[in-house]
Amino acid sequence: MVHPLAGQRPPRSLLVDVPRLVSTYYTTVPDPTVPAQRVAFGTSGHRGSALNGSFNERHIAAITQAICEYRAQQGITGPMFAGKDTHALSEPAQSTALEVLAANGVEVLIGTQPFTPTPAVSFAIIEHNRDPSRARADGIVLTPSHNPPEDGGIKYNPPHGGPANSDATAVIEARANELLRSELRGVRRWPLGTALASGRIHRFDFVGPYVAALGEIIDMEVIAGAKLSIGVDPMGGSGIGFWAPIAERYGLAIEVVNDDVDARFAFMTLDHDGRIRMDCSSPWAMAGLVELKDRFDIAFGNDTDYDRHGIVAPSVGLLDPNHYLAVAIEYLFTHRPQWSPRAAVGKTLVSSSMIDRVAAALPRPVCEVPVGFKWFVAGLAEGGFAFAGEESAGASFVRKDGRVWTTDKDGIILDLLAAEMTARHGQDPGQRYGVLIERFGAPVYERIDAPADGPRKAALKRLAADAITQRELAGEPITAILTKAPGNEAEIGGLKVCTANGWFAARPSGTEDVYKIYAESFVGEKHLRQIQAEAQRTIDAAFAAAGL
């Protein structure tokens, strides 16, 4: 159900009290006996709010100490690149992290600009580690991604430059919680002034090298030559300082439609549920830029740490993330002649099957992995993937010559790719998706939530394929029942059931008492509803069989 204020500017009553929020970060002591107040790494770092005891000074001190110990165990002795977004809690969290990092003898590189997005940190790590004579570098980013203004987050990127894998985060999470339980005994920490004066914290230009290298991955000359009118809504995010240097260096006609940086995010339009959320894949959160779509040949926005993209085209408004991934794949693999003929497409198992149909026609192999960009890191770094993307509007791809660019999601290059496509074809990505529909059919895709308590979510996570006894789904024979991703045999943490023209996947939520049902049909809306209804009956039957 869509909130009546969705797509509208927030009333003052919904704006976060920033001074109170920051004060609470320092004054609230989390209780490690309460599960919701422990350190918990999800698909990309620890997130929470100071207001409910899930993201406070002690969390960051404990997590940073655990990261210091982990990197020492791994023999990582080079600098740590530190990024930060525009959420109110990111600044105090960075201060806490610097206090711990300096006291542990870590050299830290922070931006010359106030904010540094996730892809710039990944890019910097990879560039530093290209030289084998250098001590290996890693990084952290203080960000809760697109979460509401009252939230904070921290994520760790090892020397490969991408999100840490489950083995690493399990070690960091366990040690951080141990430190919480011991009242932070074992945390080495200096006062901020001492840390800043220690000679271990340095300023680093994240913008210049990244912008200078963009011509190695995007055809900037084609964009400039087409004289496109380009609209950018930074959504108050950490990449706001990149657009002027990009426009100046490459001669692009970029108009930043909103240059506000406001920790309350009062300029945002409310998301579907009436909350402020910087989700660039949401038509409600992107309503302000969508209203301006006819002013530009192409426009785009990004979430707060710039690892996601939202593409606004005159032909359709905001592109569905799955639609744009399919268009990007079709374009890139036909316009990057230096790419290896063996390089695959990486996709998450809940991304659209349109990607599979496009890839088969190219032809290119598809590697389907569980949800989370961490599963793409090795493929991007080692050249097995030329493109990797997930259904939540996050992707990256390799340079024109096939070398790795980032191993984390990069919203900036996906933005500029939309401009390159438009410039080269004279069609925006929405029009290009129409061409794909004519070739491969028109899928209907949706994600819904269904109620599930803790025991049911745990049961779904360990569900076995043989628990599903039915042979048909929405009138079609079932072709696959998956509890492991076919691309890497990693556990899904749920279930996927496929037919020739449709599928559903069910996964438990990590934060709410629901499970998520992703479903898609190439037959139509009515068929999609059948799939969704049968998916819920299938999962309910599995719960009943387990005595739940």
Secondary structure as UniProt FT lines:
FT   TURN            4..7
FT   HELIX           12..14
FT   HELIX           18..27
FT   TURN            32..33
FT   HELIX           35..37
FT   STRAND          41..42
FT   TURN            43..44
FT   STRAND          45..49
FT   HELIX           50..52
FT   HELIX           57..73
FT   TURN            74..75
FT   STRAND          80..84
FT   TURN            88..89
FT   HELIX           90..103
FT   TURN            104..105
FT   STRAND          108..111
FT   HELIX           118..129
FT   TURN            132..133
FT   STRAND          138..142
FT   TURN            145..146
FT   TURN            149..150
FT   STRAND          151..157
FT   TURN            159..160
FT   HELIX           166..181
FT   TURN            182..186
FT   HELIX           192..196
FT   TURN            197..199
FT   STRAND          201..204
FT   HELIX           207..213
FT   HELIX           214..216
FT   HELIX           220..226
FT   STRAND          229..233
FT   TURN            235..236
FT   TURN            238..239
FT   HELIX           240..242
FT   HELIX           243..250
FT   STRAND          253..256
FT   TURN            263..264
FT   TURN            266..267
FT   TURN            272..273
FT   TURN            280..281
FT   TURN            283..286
FT   HELIX           287..290
FT   TURN            291..292
FT   HELIX           293..295
FT   STRAND          298..302
FT   TURN            304..305
FT   STRAND          309..313
FT   TURN            314..316
FT   STRAND          317..318
FT   HELIX           321..335
FT   TURN            337..338
FT   TURN            341..342
FT   STRAND          344..348
FT   TURN            349..350
FT   HELIX           354..361
FT   TURN            362..363
FT   STRAND          366..369
FT   HELIX           373..376
FT   HELIX           377..382
FT   STRAND          385..390
FT   TURN            391..393
FT   STRAND          394..397
FT   TURN            400..401
FT   HELIX           411..425
FT   HELIX           429..440
FT   STRAND          444..451
FT   HELIX           454..461
FT   HELIX           465..467
FT   STRAND          472..473
FT   TURN            474..475
FT   STRAND          476..477
FT   STRAND          480..484
FT   TURN            486..488
FT   STRAND          491..498
FT   STRAND          502..508
FT   STRAND          514..521
FT   HELIX           525..545
FT   TURN            546..547
//
